[in-house]
């Protein structure tokens, strides 16, 4: 399936961190493990560790269809005993309903999922699986601010009254608001509307006096309003912490993304002193002018087809 061109926008600024309100008992995340704590006595060295965005990397970005060949390649990695991470801006309900079943159907035994770490809502939450492959409670990142209800309501009203032909309010998320591309709408019109929406949202944040605390991040199929602390870099931090807890020591990291904001994954891993490569399956123009201190591989095919291309062509450096 074809990958449609979309503009990208990622605004970086200083982080302003606030407290996350408490959750109900049924969704109350566990306290994060202390930094440096490891569940194993003897760390396990592995040749490489792969990080994947989901939309436009594992799925076709507009239809949302999961690419079976990508699933097969990732399952093969998990079956070899190597860890894999998903780092997405989407919510957990979507991941568990639309993505994970494709992997569950292909693994040889459920315990394989213990090697999978899922970070969602741009690092706000993390979920993993125990040794039996059963889902553990989500863990919340400390210090994330939530949008005021009044602002949420105003944004949703704007979407339903002005942009309903190309957008819908999007899935419900605790940590951010994400109006999304409406399936079946004209994609070129959506991108034009999205550019207008970005300007309106930024003006709205200024009017509320929240533009230093929150930002607008326009991705391929969504427009996120979020705490400035959130992002793919925070997601990468959380995966690196999980690897340490599990006792995995990758020698090399490979991150997969289709949007400019996905570059932050590789940048954070590099910042922490690890060798990393970015596999970019989006349009090259998105990274024009960026000077990156690590290797970037551009695929011939776009999006999920580019992911397949790289995974099938790469030479394995070995596992354990």
Secondary structure, DSSP 8 states (H G I E B T S, - for coil): --------B---------------TTT--B----TT--S-SS-EEES-EEEE-STTTTB-TTT--B-HHHHHHHHHHHHTT--EEEE-SS-HHHIIIIIHHHHHTT-SSGGGGGGEEEEETTTTEEE-B-TTS-B---EE-SS-----HHHHHHHHHHHHHHSTTTEE--S--SSEEEEEE-TTS-HHHHHHHHHHHHHHHHHHHHHHT-TTTEEEEE-SSEEEEEETT-SHHHHHHHHHHHHHHHTEEES-EEEEESSGGGHHHHHHHHHTT--EEEEE-S-GGGGTT---SSEEEE-SS-HHHHHHHHHHHS------
